[in-house]
Amino acid sequence: MSVIQTIRNKYGKIAGAVIAIALVGFIISDARNGSFGSFFGGRDSDVMKINGVKIDPKEYSARIKEYETLSMMYNKVHSLDDAGRAQIDEQAVQSIIEEVVIGEECDKLGIQTSEDERKEMIYGPNVDPMIANFTLEGQPIFINRETHQFDATIIKQFEKEITEQAQKVDPQGKYREQWETVKKYVTRRSRINKYRIMLSNTVNVPFFVSKHTASDQGAMAAIKYVKVPFSVIADNDVKVSDEDIKDFMGKHAAMFHADEPTRSIEYVSFEINPSSADTARVLTALAELKNDFVAAKEKDNKNFVNGKTDDANAYTEAYLNKKTFTSRYADSIMEAPAGSVYGPYFENGGYKMTKIVDKKTLPDSVKNRHILVLTKAQGNDIATDSAAKMKLDSAIAELKAGVKFDSVVQKYSVDDGSKDKGGESTVTLIQRPGVPKEFGDFIFEGKTGETKTVKVSNDNFAGYYYIEIMEQTGIAPAVQTATIVKNLAPSDSTVNAIYAKANEFAGRNTTPELFDAAVKKQSYDKRIGDNVKVTNFTITGLGPSREVVRWMFGHKVGDISAVFQLGQQRYVVAKLISIADKGLVPLSPANRPQIEQKIREEKKADLIAKKYSGSLDAIASASGQQVQQSDSVVAGGGYIPNLGFEPKVIGYAFNNGLQLNAVSPGIKGMGGVYFISVLNRNVTPLPTDQNMLMQMLGQARYNQQMQLMNGANQVIQQAIVKKAEATYNVDNF
C-alpha cells in the first residue's frame, strides 16, 4: 500500500497534467473530424453543398430515414433489401437538391405554405393524397368502415389515440413516428409542389399543332421494303480510326456531355456460389433423414418437419391440387403413394424432400352460408355454452319455419365478414387451413346441399356454426404434403476459398498491365461499370455498391482496388479506367467500344446504300433478304408493326418527293439499311364542319396539354438538378 500511496503523492499532479493534455488533444482531433472540422482545419464534415447551402450528416441521415420510412409504408413492406435501399438513397439525394434549389426560387417569388394551408392539407376534407392514403402495417387508417371512403374526421381521433393512449396502442412510439414523418414531408413539399404546378401550367399547345397532329394521325401508308442488316458486312472489313472517333465525338458533342463528374471501371467478379462439397453436404443430411421421415406418424409430421427444415414456412396443412401446386415436380409428387417421400429435388435455392401425407378428391372452392354464435372472443368469455347453443337453435328453428337465411343471419350471426352478404362466403382449398378445422372439414368433405352444426374452439375463439354447403366447384385429386427444405448455401470454407482467390488476384495484379494480363490468362469475364456518378449507390451489373463508388472517386486512373464484398453474392476487384469531369466526356476504354460501333454502323450504312440498287426484288436477291410488306404505317407514330422504332422510314413513307412504287435510296435505320417502295398513301380528311372540327381539335389539344404537363413535372427535377451547383463529399455519404 505504501508504494501505491507514494506514487499517488509524487506523480499525481504529473499524471493529471498528462490526462488533461490527452483530453484536449482528443477533443481537438474529434473537432477536426466532426462538426467543427472546417474551423479547426480538418476535413469537411458536410455531406454536400447545393448552391452554397451545406447539408450536414445529421440532416442527410434524417432525410434518408424519412424516405425509407415512407417507402415501406406506402409500398406496404416491412423491410427493404439492399437494392431497394440504394434506390431510395439516390432518390433522397435528388430530392434534397430539388428542395434546396426550388426553395430558393420560392423564396424569391414569395411562395409559402400558411398555417391554414397546412391544416387543410393534413386535417381538412381535401387533404394531401399521402394523408388520405396513410397506412399502418399495410392497412389504410382513415377509411370509414361503413362508407369505405376516406373520412377526415378519423384523423384527429387517431392522433388522440396515439398520444393519450400511447402505452396501450403504440407503446414503442412507432405509429406516432410514422405519422409525424408523413406530416413533416407533406408540409415541407407543399410549396415545392406549388412551384412545379405553376411551371407545368405554363404549357400551351397552339391549335395549329393539334391540327397538324390530327392530320398525321389520320394519314396511313402501305409500303414494301427490304431490310439489309448491318451484319452483311463483317466488322473486320470496316476500319475505325482515331480520327474517325474524334470527328464523330465533335459532330455529336451533346451525346458526350456530362452534367456531373463520372468515373468508369473494369472489374472482375468472383461469385459466391455453393461448391460441389456444399451440395454433397446438403444431400447427405437429407439422406440421413429420409427413413425417419417416412416412418414418422401423421400427428408427428409437423414437429418432425419444423425441427429439421431451414424454411420456417415449409409446413402447411393445406391440400394442394394441380391448380395450386406450383412446384415443377407437382405431377410426380401427386402421383406418388400416400406415406411415401419424394426427393431430394432442387427448387428455389434449396434441396427438398416432400412426404405425401394424405390424398383425397376435394373441391377447389366451396361457396357456403353460415350463422355464427360465440361463447368466447379474443380470449374473453361472452356467453355460456348452453346459451350460445340455445341461440343457434332458435336461428335454425326460424330457418325451418321459412324465414329467409339473410334475415336470420342479420338477427343472430356475429360474423361481420359475411353478415352483409347474407352469411355467404367462398373458401378456396388453399385457404382451408385459415378457417376453423371443423368448419373446413365439413364444407370440403361434405356434399352440396348438406347442413350441419359444428362446434369450434381454441384459446381465443369458441362458439357454434350452422353451415349450409351451397356449391362445390373444381372437384379434383388433391394432396396434403410435408416438406423438409435444406437451403443450398456456400459454407464458410467455400466463402473463404473464394475470398482467398479474389484476394490473391488483387494482391498479385496491382498495375493495369498485370490486371489485364491475369484476366486474359485466367479467362476471367472482365466487365465494365461506366458513367458512375458520385451520387450513385448502385452500379449497373453490380447492384448496390456504394463502397465501390466511394473508392472510384478517391483514386486515379490505373489504380487497382482491394477486394470488395457486395452483399452475399460476390467479391469484386476493380480497375479505374476513366475519370470524366463535368463537360465533354473523354474517350476511354469504357465508351470507345460503343462509339466505334456507331461509327462502324454509319460506314456500313453508306457501303450498303451504294452497293445495292434496282428493284426491291433485285436488292433482296443480291443481299440474301426478303421483300416484306407493312400496310399500317402511321404518319404520327414512331413504330411500324414488325419493324419497331424506325422514324426515318416513316418520314420517307410520307415524303411526297418519293413517288409511289419508286424505290427509295438506302435509309439507315436502327438495325440495318431499308429500301422501301410506297404502295399508297391515304389521308383521312379533317371534318369540314367548323364546330365539329373545333370540338375535335379542342379535345386533342387538351389531351396534348395534359401529356406535356405530366412530362413537364417529370423533367423539372432533372433540369433543376442539372443546373444546380452541387458538390459532394464522397467520404461522408
KOLBA-603931 format. One record per residue (C-alpha): residue number from 1; x, y, z. Coordinates in steps of 0.25 Angstrom, whole numbers. Example, Ala and Ser with C-alpha at 12.3 -4.5 7.8 and 13.67 -1.06 7.14 Angstrom:
BEGIN
NODE,num,c1,c2,c3
NODE,1,49,-18,31
NODE,2,55,-4,29
END
This chain:
BEGIN
NODE,num,c1,c2,c3
NODE,1,0,0,0
NODE,2,12,10,3
NODE,3,17,8,-11
NODE,4,3,12,-17
NODE,5,2,24,-8
NODE,6,16,29,-11
NODE,7,12,28,-26
NODE,8,0,36,-23
NODE,9,7,47,-15
NODE,10,19,48,-24
NODE,11,13,47,-38
NODE,12,-2,50,-36
NODE,13,0,64,-42
NODE,14,8,60,-54
NODE,15,-2,49,-57
NODE,16,-13,59,-56
NODE,17,-6,68,-66
NODE,18,-3,57,-76
NODE,19,-18,53,-75
NODE,20,-23,67,-77
NODE,21,-13,69,-89
NODE,22,-18,56,-95
NODE,23,-33,60,-93
NODE,24,-30,73,-100
NODE,25,-23,66,-112
NODE,26,-35,56,-113
NODE,27,-45,68,-113
NODE,28,-37,75,-124
NODE,29,-36,63,-132
NODE,30,-50,60,-131
NODE,31,-54,74,-134
NODE,32,-45,74,-147
NODE,33,-53,62,-152
NODE,34,-66,66,-146
NODE,35,-76,77,-147
NODE,36,-65,88,-145
NODE,37,-56,81,-155
NODE,38,-55,93,-164
NODE,39,-52,103,-152
NODE,40,-40,94,-148
NODE,41,-35,92,-162
NODE,42,-39,77,-162
NODE,43,-47,70,-173
NODE,44,-61,76,-177
NODE,45,-72,68,-169
NODE,46,-83,73,-178
NODE,47,-89,62,-188
NODE,48,-91,72,-199
NODE,49,-93,87,-203
NODE,50,-104,91,-213
NODE,51,-103,106,-217
NODE,52,-94,108,-205
NODE,53,-104,102,-195
NODE,54,-98,92,-187
NODE,55,-105,78,-184
NODE,56,-99,73,-171
NODE,57,-99,58,-167
NODE,58,-110,59,-157
NODE,59,-119,65,-167
NODE,60,-115,56,-178
NODE,61,-117,43,-169
NODE,62,-131,49,-165
NODE,63,-135,50,-180
NODE,64,-130,36,-183
NODE,65,-138,30,-172
NODE,66,-150,38,-176
NODE,67,-150,33,-190
NODE,68,-148,19,-185
NODE,69,-160,20,-175
NODE,70,-169,26,-186
NODE,71,-165,15,-196
NODE,72,-168,4,-187
NODE,73,-181,10,-182
NODE,74,-187,13,-196
NODE,75,-181,0,-203
NODE,76,-187,-8,-191
NODE,77,-174,-15,-188
NODE,78,-167,-17,-174
NODE,79,-153,-16,-179
NODE,80,-144,-12,-190
NODE,81,-134,-20,-197
NODE,82,-120,-14,-202
NODE,83,-125,-11,-216
NODE,84,-138,-4,-210
NODE,85,-130,4,-200
NODE,86,-119,8,-211
NODE,87,-130,13,-220
NODE,88,-137,21,-209
NODE,89,-124,27,-205
NODE,90,-121,32,-219
NODE,91,-136,38,-219
NODE,92,-133,45,-206
NODE,93,-121,52,-211
NODE,94,-128,57,-223
NODE,95,-140,61,-215
NODE,96,-130,69,-205
NODE,97,-124,76,-217
NODE,98,-138,79,-223
NODE,99,-143,85,-210
NODE,100,-131,94,-208
NODE,101,-132,100,-222
NODE,102,-147,101,-223
NODE,103,-147,106,-209
NODE,104,-138,118,-213
NODE,105,-148,121,-225
NODE,106,-160,120,-215
NODE,107,-153,130,-206
NODE,108,-151,140,-218
NODE,109,-165,138,-222
NODE,110,-171,138,-208
NODE,111,-177,124,-210
NODE,112,-180,119,-195
NODE,113,-189,110,-188
NODE,114,-198,117,-178
NODE,115,-203,110,-165
NODE,116,-217,110,-170
NODE,117,-212,103,-183
NODE,118,-204,93,-174
NODE,119,-216,89,-166
NODE,120,-225,88,-179
NODE,121,-214,78,-185
NODE,122,-214,70,-172
NODE,123,-228,71,-166
NODE,124,-237,77,-176
NODE,125,-247,70,-185
NODE,126,-237,72,-197
NODE,127,-225,66,-190
NODE,128,-212,63,-198
NODE,129,-213,49,-204
NODE,130,-202,44,-195
NODE,131,-210,47,-183
NODE,132,-222,41,-189
NODE,133,-215,28,-193
NODE,134,-207,27,-179
NODE,135,-205,13,-175
NODE,136,-200,5,-163
NODE,137,-196,-9,-164
NODE,138,-201,-9,-178
NODE,139,-215,-5,-174
NODE,140,-222,9,-178
NODE,141,-225,16,-165
NODE,142,-234,28,-169
NODE,143,-245,19,-176
NODE,144,-259,20,-171
NODE,145,-264,5,-168
NODE,146,-278,8,-173
NODE,147,-276,16,-185
NODE,148,-262,10,-189
NODE,149,-258,24,-193
NODE,150,-247,34,-187
NODE,151,-252,41,-175
NODE,152,-245,53,-170
NODE,153,-251,53,-156
NODE,154,-244,40,-153
NODE,155,-230,47,-153
NODE,156,-232,55,-140
NODE,157,-237,43,-133
NODE,158,-225,35,-138
NODE,159,-215,46,-133
NODE,160,-222,46,-119
NODE,161,-221,31,-118
NODE,162,-206,30,-121
NODE,163,-204,42,-111
NODE,164,-213,39,-100
NODE,165,-214,24,-101
NODE,166,-199,22,-105
NODE,167,-196,11,-95
NODE,168,-208,3,-100
NODE,169,-208,5,-115
NODE,170,-194,10,-118
NODE,171,-184,6,-107
NODE,172,-172,7,-116
NODE,173,-176,20,-122
NODE,174,-175,14,-136
NODE,175,-188,19,-141
NODE,176,-186,33,-136
NODE,177,-173,34,-142
NODE,178,-178,29,-156
NODE,179,-190,39,-155
NODE,180,-180,51,-151
NODE,181,-171,47,-163
NODE,182,-183,48,-173
NODE,183,-188,61,-167
NODE,184,-174,67,-168
NODE,185,-172,62,-182
NODE,186,-185,67,-187
NODE,187,-183,81,-181
NODE,188,-169,82,-186
NODE,189,-172,78,-200
NODE,190,-185,87,-201
NODE,191,-178,99,-207
NODE,192,-169,91,-216
NODE,193,-182,85,-222
NODE,194,-188,99,-224
NODE,195,-175,103,-231
NODE,196,-176,91,-240
NODE,197,-191,92,-243
NODE,198,-188,107,-246
NODE,199,-178,103,-257
NODE,200,-186,92,-263
NODE,201,-198,101,-264
NODE,202,-190,110,-274
NODE,203,-190,99,-284
NODE,204,-198,103,-297
NODE,205,-201,95,-309
NODE,206,-206,104,-321
NODE,207,-217,100,-329
NODE,208,-209,98,-342
NODE,209,-200,88,-334
NODE,210,-213,80,-331
NODE,211,-218,81,-345
NODE,212,-205,76,-351
NODE,213,-204,65,-341
NODE,214,-219,61,-344
NODE,215,-215,61,-359
NODE,216,-203,52,-356
NODE,217,-211,42,-348
NODE,218,-221,41,-360
NODE,219,-210,38,-370
NODE,220,-206,24,-373
NODE,221,-197,17,-383
NODE,222,-194,3,-389
NODE,223,-180,0,-392
NODE,224,-172,-11,-397
NODE,225,-158,-12,-392
NODE,226,-145,-19,-392
NODE,227,-136,-18,-379
NODE,228,-122,-21,-381
NODE,229,-116,-23,-367
NODE,230,-102,-17,-364
NODE,231,-97,-31,-361
NODE,232,-96,-34,-376
NODE,233,-83,-26,-375
NODE,234,-73,-32,-365
NODE,235,-68,-23,-355
NODE,236,-53,-26,-359
NODE,237,-56,-21,-372
NODE,238,-59,-7,-367
NODE,239,-48,0,-360
NODE,240,-50,11,-350
NODE,241,-38,21,-347
NODE,242,-35,30,-336
NODE,243,-38,42,-346
NODE,244,-52,36,-349
NODE,245,-55,35,-334
NODE,246,-50,50,-332
NODE,247,-59,54,-343
NODE,248,-71,47,-338
NODE,249,-70,52,-324
NODE,250,-68,66,-329
NODE,251,-81,65,-338
NODE,252,-89,59,-327
NODE,253,-84,67,-315
NODE,254,-97,66,-308
NODE,255,-96,51,-307
NODE,256,-83,52,-299
NODE,257,-86,64,-290
NODE,258,-86,60,-275
NODE,259,-95,69,-265
NODE,260,-87,63,-253
NODE,261,-73,57,-252
NODE,262,-73,42,-255
NODE,263,-64,30,-253
NODE,264,-63,17,-260
NODE,265,-57,4,-256
NODE,266,-53,-10,-261
NODE,267,-55,-21,-251
NODE,268,-54,-36,-249
NODE,269,-65,-42,-241
NODE,270,-63,-55,-232
NODE,271,-77,-60,-230
NODE,272,-80,-66,-216
NODE,273,-87,-79,-221
NODE,274,-88,-93,-213
NODE,275,-77,-103,-217
NODE,276,-79,-118,-220
NODE,277,-76,-121,-206
NODE,278,-87,-112,-201
NODE,279,-97,-119,-210
NODE,280,-92,-133,-205
NODE,281,-93,-128,-190
NODE,282,-108,-124,-192
NODE,283,-111,-137,-200
NODE,284,-105,-145,-189
NODE,285,-113,-138,-178
NODE,286,-126,-141,-185
NODE,287,-122,-155,-188
NODE,288,-120,-157,-173
NODE,289,-134,-152,-170
NODE,290,-141,-160,-181
NODE,291,-144,-173,-174
NODE,292,-149,-166,-161
NODE,293,-157,-156,-169
NODE,294,-165,-168,-176
NODE,295,-166,-175,-162
NODE,296,-172,-162,-155
NODE,297,-187,-163,-151
NODE,298,-197,-154,-157
NODE,299,-198,-146,-144
NODE,300,-183,-145,-143
NODE,301,-180,-139,-157
NODE,302,-182,-125,-153
NODE,303,-172,-126,-141
NODE,304,-162,-134,-150
NODE,305,-162,-124,-161
NODE,306,-161,-112,-153
NODE,307,-149,-118,-145
NODE,308,-142,-121,-158
NODE,309,-145,-111,-169
NODE,310,-138,-98,-172
NODE,311,-151,-91,-176
NODE,312,-160,-87,-165
NODE,313,-172,-87,-174
NODE,314,-169,-101,-180
NODE,315,-180,-108,-173
NODE,316,-195,-105,-176
NODE,317,-207,-114,-174
NODE,318,-213,-109,-188
NODE,319,-217,-119,-198
NODE,320,-212,-115,-212
NODE,321,-217,-119,-226
NODE,322,-211,-117,-239
NODE,323,-217,-103,-240
NODE,324,-210,-99,-227
NODE,325,-198,-108,-226
NODE,326,-188,-99,-233
NODE,327,-175,-107,-232
NODE,328,-169,-112,-245
NODE,329,-169,-126,-238
NODE,330,-184,-125,-235
NODE,331,-189,-136,-245
NODE,332,-178,-146,-239
NODE,333,-182,-143,-225
NODE,334,-197,-144,-227
NODE,335,-195,-158,-234
NODE,336,-187,-163,-222
NODE,337,-194,-172,-212
NODE,338,-198,-167,-198
NODE,339,-188,-169,-188
NODE,340,-176,-168,-198
NODE,341,-165,-158,-198
NODE,342,-161,-151,-212
NODE,343,-148,-145,-214
NODE,344,-138,-140,-211
NODE,345,-140,-130,-222
NODE,346,-135,-116,-225
NODE,347,-144,-104,-225
NODE,348,-144,-89,-221
NODE,349,-129,-89,-216
NODE,350,-130,-102,-207
NODE,351,-132,-117,-207
NODE,352,-145,-122,-203
NODE,353,-152,-135,-198
NODE,354,-167,-136,-199
NODE,355,-175,-146,-192
NODE,356,-189,-149,-197
NODE,357,-197,-149,-184
NODE,358,-211,-151,-190
NODE,359,-218,-152,-203
NODE,360,-233,-148,-205
NODE,361,-242,-143,-216
NODE,362,-247,-129,-212
NODE,363,-253,-117,-218
NODE,364,-244,-105,-222
NODE,365,-254,-96,-215
NODE,366,-267,-96,-207
NODE,367,-278,-86,-206
NODE,368,-285,-87,-193
NODE,369,-294,-79,-184
NODE,370,-294,-79,-169
NODE,371,-298,-74,-156
NODE,372,-288,-72,-144
NODE,373,-291,-70,-129
NODE,374,-279,-69,-120
NODE,375,-276,-73,-106
NODE,376,-262,-67,-105
NODE,377,-256,-56,-113
NODE,378,-241,-50,-112
NODE,379,-239,-59,-100
NODE,380,-251,-54,-93
NODE,381,-264,-62,-89
NODE,382,-276,-55,-94
NODE,383,-287,-66,-93
NODE,384,-289,-79,-87
NODE,385,-289,-91,-96
NODE,386,-303,-94,-93
NODE,387,-308,-80,-96
NODE,388,-300,-80,-109
NODE,389,-306,-93,-113
NODE,390,-320,-89,-110
NODE,391,-318,-76,-118
NODE,392,-313,-84,-130
NODE,393,-325,-94,-128
NODE,394,-334,-82,-129
NODE,395,-328,-78,-142
NODE,396,-329,-92,-148
NODE,397,-344,-92,-144
NODE,398,-347,-79,-151
NODE,399,-340,-85,-164
NODE,400,-348,-97,-163
NODE,401,-361,-89,-162
NODE,402,-358,-82,-175
NODE,403,-351,-69,-171
NODE,404,-340,-65,-181
NODE,405,-326,-68,-178
NODE,406,-321,-54,-179
NODE,407,-331,-49,-169
NODE,408,-327,-59,-159
NODE,409,-313,-56,-161
NODE,410,-315,-41,-158
NODE,411,-323,-45,-145
NODE,412,-313,-56,-140
NODE,413,-300,-56,-146
NODE,414,-287,-49,-141
NODE,415,-279,-52,-153
NODE,416,-276,-37,-158
NODE,417,-269,-43,-170
NODE,418,-281,-50,-176
NODE,419,-293,-43,-169
NODE,420,-294,-32,-180
NODE,421,-295,-44,-191
NODE,422,-306,-52,-185
NODE,423,-296,-60,-178
NODE,424,-289,-65,-191
NODE,425,-275,-67,-192
NODE,426,-266,-75,-202
NODE,427,-253,-82,-197
NODE,428,-243,-88,-206
NODE,429,-235,-100,-204
NODE,430,-222,-93,-202
NODE,431,-230,-84,-191
NODE,432,-235,-96,-183
NODE,433,-224,-96,-172
NODE,434,-228,-82,-169
NODE,435,-242,-85,-165
NODE,436,-246,-93,-153
NODE,437,-243,-108,-155
NODE,438,-257,-113,-152
NODE,439,-263,-103,-162
NODE,440,-253,-106,-173
NODE,441,-254,-121,-171
NODE,442,-269,-120,-173
NODE,443,-270,-111,-185
NODE,444,-259,-118,-193
NODE,445,-263,-132,-189
NODE,446,-278,-131,-188
NODE,447,-287,-130,-200
NODE,448,-294,-119,-207
NODE,449,-308,-116,-200
NODE,450,-303,-122,-187
NODE,451,-305,-114,-174
NODE,452,-298,-116,-161
NODE,453,-296,-110,-147
NODE,454,-281,-111,-143
NODE,455,-274,-106,-130
NODE,456,-261,-99,-131
NODE,457,-251,-95,-120
NODE,458,-237,-90,-118
NODE,459,-230,-81,-107
NODE,460,-236,-68,-113
NODE,461,-249,-72,-120
NODE,462,-260,-82,-118
NODE,463,-275,-84,-122
NODE,464,-284,-91,-131
NODE,465,-286,-90,-147
NODE,466,-299,-94,-154
NODE,467,-294,-97,-168
NODE,468,-300,-100,-182
NODE,469,-292,-104,-194
NODE,470,-297,-96,-206
NODE,471,-287,-100,-217
NODE,472,-274,-108,-218
NODE,473,-266,-105,-231
NODE,474,-253,-111,-237
NODE,475,-254,-125,-231
NODE,476,-241,-132,-233
NODE,477,-230,-140,-227
NODE,478,-222,-133,-216
NODE,479,-210,-136,-207
NODE,480,-206,-132,-193
NODE,481,-191,-131,-192
NODE,482,-180,-129,-182
NODE,483,-167,-123,-188
NODE,484,-153,-122,-182
NODE,485,-144,-111,-188
NODE,486,-129,-110,-187
NODE,487,-124,-97,-193
NODE,488,-112,-99,-202
NODE,489,-103,-88,-198
NODE,490,-88,-87,-198
NODE,491,-81,-92,-186
NODE,492,-71,-83,-178
NODE,493,-59,-91,-184
NODE,494,-65,-89,-198
NODE,495,-67,-74,-196
NODE,496,-52,-73,-190
NODE,497,-47,-80,-202
NODE,498,-54,-71,-212
NODE,499,-49,-59,-204
NODE,500,-35,-64,-204
NODE,501,-36,-66,-219
NODE,502,-40,-51,-220
NODE,503,-30,-46,-210
NODE,504,-19,-53,-218
NODE,505,-23,-47,-231
NODE,506,-24,-33,-225
NODE,507,-10,-35,-218
NODE,508,-3,-40,-230
NODE,509,-8,-31,-240
NODE,510,-6,-17,-235
NODE,511,-4,-10,-249
NODE,512,-13,-9,-261
NODE,513,-4,-17,-269
NODE,514,-3,-28,-259
NODE,515,-18,-27,-257
NODE,516,-21,-29,-272
NODE,517,-11,-40,-274
NODE,518,-17,-48,-262
NODE,519,-31,-46,-267
NODE,520,-27,-52,-281
NODE,521,-18,-63,-275
NODE,522,-29,-68,-266
NODE,523,-40,-65,-275
NODE,524,-48,-57,-265
NODE,525,-60,-49,-270
NODE,526,-56,-35,-269
NODE,527,-68,-25,-269
NODE,528,-69,-10,-269
NODE,529,-77,-1,-260
NODE,530,-77,13,-267
NODE,531,-83,27,-265
NODE,532,-84,25,-250
NODE,533,-87,38,-242
NODE,534,-83,42,-228
NODE,535,-98,41,-224
NODE,536,-100,27,-229
NODE,537,-102,16,-219
NODE,538,-102,5,-230
NODE,539,-94,1,-242
NODE,540,-101,-6,-254
NODE,541,-97,-20,-253
NODE,542,-93,-20,-239
NODE,543,-105,-15,-232
NODE,544,-103,-8,-218
NODE,545,-89,-4,-218
NODE,546,-87,9,-210
NODE,547,-73,5,-205
NODE,548,-68,3,-219
NODE,549,-73,17,-223
NODE,550,-66,23,-212
NODE,551,-53,17,-216
NODE,552,-55,21,-230
NODE,553,-56,36,-226
NODE,554,-44,35,-217
NODE,555,-34,29,-227
NODE,556,-27,31,-240
NODE,557,-27,24,-254
NODE,558,-20,11,-254
NODE,559,-22,9,-239
NODE,560,-26,-5,-235
NODE,561,-35,-7,-223
NODE,562,-35,-17,-211
NODE,563,-45,-27,-210
NODE,564,-60,-22,-209
NODE,565,-71,-31,-203
NODE,566,-84,-28,-209
NODE,567,-95,-34,-201
NODE,568,-94,-49,-200
NODE,569,-93,-50,-215
NODE,570,-79,-47,-220
NODE,571,-65,-41,-217
NODE,572,-61,-31,-227
NODE,573,-47,-25,-231
NODE,574,-47,-13,-239
NODE,575,-38,-4,-248
NODE,576,-41,10,-250
NODE,577,-41,13,-265
NODE,578,-47,27,-267
NODE,579,-49,40,-260
NODE,580,-58,50,-266
NODE,581,-61,64,-261
NODE,582,-73,72,-263
NODE,583,-74,75,-278
NODE,584,-69,67,-290
NODE,585,-66,53,-287
NODE,586,-52,48,-291
NODE,587,-50,35,-299
NODE,588,-48,24,-290
NODE,589,-48,8,-291
NODE,590,-62,9,-285
NODE,591,-68,17,-296
NODE,592,-59,14,-308
NODE,593,-66,1,-312
NODE,594,-80,8,-313
NODE,595,-74,19,-321
NODE,596,-67,10,-330
NODE,597,-80,2,-332
NODE,598,-87,15,-336
NODE,599,-77,19,-346
NODE,600,-76,5,-352
NODE,601,-91,5,-354
NODE,602,-90,18,-361
NODE,603,-79,13,-370
NODE,604,-87,0,-373
NODE,605,-100,8,-376
NODE,606,-92,16,-386
NODE,607,-86,4,-393
NODE,608,-99,-4,-393
NODE,609,-107,8,-399
NODE,610,-96,9,-410
NODE,611,-95,-6,-412
NODE,612,-110,-9,-415
NODE,613,-119,-3,-425
NODE,614,-130,-6,-435
NODE,615,-144,-12,-431
NODE,616,-147,-17,-418
NODE,617,-147,-32,-423
NODE,618,-133,-29,-429
NODE,619,-128,-23,-415
NODE,620,-134,-35,-408
NODE,621,-127,-45,-417
NODE,622,-114,-38,-417
NODE,623,-114,-37,-401
NODE,624,-120,-50,-398
NODE,625,-132,-44,-391
NODE,626,-147,-44,-394
NODE,627,-157,-33,-399
NODE,628,-167,-31,-388
NODE,629,-179,-22,-386
NODE,630,-185,-13,-376
NODE,631,-199,-8,-378
NODE,632,-201,1,-366
NODE,633,-190,11,-365
NODE,634,-196,23,-358
NODE,635,-190,37,-360
NODE,636,-192,41,-346
NODE,637,-185,29,-340
NODE,638,-171,25,-338
NODE,639,-173,10,-338
NODE,640,-176,1,-350
NODE,641,-182,-13,-348
NODE,642,-171,-23,-349
NODE,643,-160,-13,-351
NODE,644,-160,-6,-338
NODE,645,-156,9,-336
NODE,646,-152,14,-349
NODE,647,-155,29,-350
NODE,648,-147,31,-363
NODE,649,-154,20,-370
NODE,650,-168,27,-366
NODE,651,-162,40,-371
NODE,652,-159,34,-385
NODE,653,-172,27,-386
NODE,654,-179,41,-385
NODE,655,-169,49,-393
NODE,656,-176,53,-406
NODE,657,-163,54,-412
NODE,658,-163,39,-413
NODE,659,-173,35,-424
NODE,660,-182,23,-422
NODE,661,-176,10,-426
NODE,662,-162,16,-427
NODE,663,-150,10,-419
NODE,664,-144,19,-408
NODE,665,-129,21,-406
NODE,666,-124,13,-395
NODE,667,-129,18,-381
NODE,668,-121,16,-369
NODE,669,-129,10,-358
NODE,670,-127,5,-344
NODE,671,-123,-9,-349
NODE,672,-119,-8,-363
NODE,673,-122,-1,-376
NODE,674,-136,0,-382
NODE,675,-140,1,-397
NODE,676,-155,4,-398
NODE,677,-166,6,-408
NODE,678,-179,13,-404
NODE,679,-191,6,-410
NODE,680,-201,16,-405
NODE,681,-203,28,-396
NODE,682,-217,30,-390
NODE,683,-221,43,-382
NODE,684,-234,43,-375
NODE,685,-238,58,-377
NODE,686,-242,66,-365
NODE,687,-257,70,-363
NODE,688,-261,81,-371
NODE,689,-272,86,-361
NODE,690,-265,96,-353
NODE,691,-272,93,-340
NODE,692,-269,78,-341
NODE,693,-254,82,-345
NODE,694,-252,91,-333
NODE,695,-258,81,-324
NODE,696,-249,70,-328
NODE,697,-237,79,-328
NODE,698,-241,85,-314
NODE,699,-241,71,-309
NODE,700,-228,67,-316
NODE,701,-221,80,-311
NODE,702,-226,77,-296
NODE,703,-220,63,-297
NODE,704,-207,68,-302
NODE,705,-206,79,-292
NODE,706,-209,69,-281
NODE,707,-198,60,-286
NODE,708,-188,71,-287
NODE,709,-191,76,-273
NODE,710,-189,62,-268
NODE,711,-176,61,-275
NODE,712,-172,75,-270
NODE,713,-174,70,-256
NODE,714,-165,59,-258
NODE,715,-153,67,-265
NODE,716,-154,79,-255
NODE,717,-146,71,-245
NODE,718,-136,67,-255
NODE,719,-134,81,-260
NODE,720,-132,87,-246
NODE,721,-122,76,-242
NODE,722,-115,78,-255
NODE,723,-113,93,-253
NODE,724,-110,93,-238
NODE,725,-96,96,-233
NODE,726,-95,83,-225
NODE,727,-82,78,-219
NODE,728,-81,65,-211
NODE,729,-72,60,-200
NODE,730,-72,45,-205
NODE,731,-66,40,-191
NODE,732,-78,46,-184
NODE,733,-89,39,-192
END
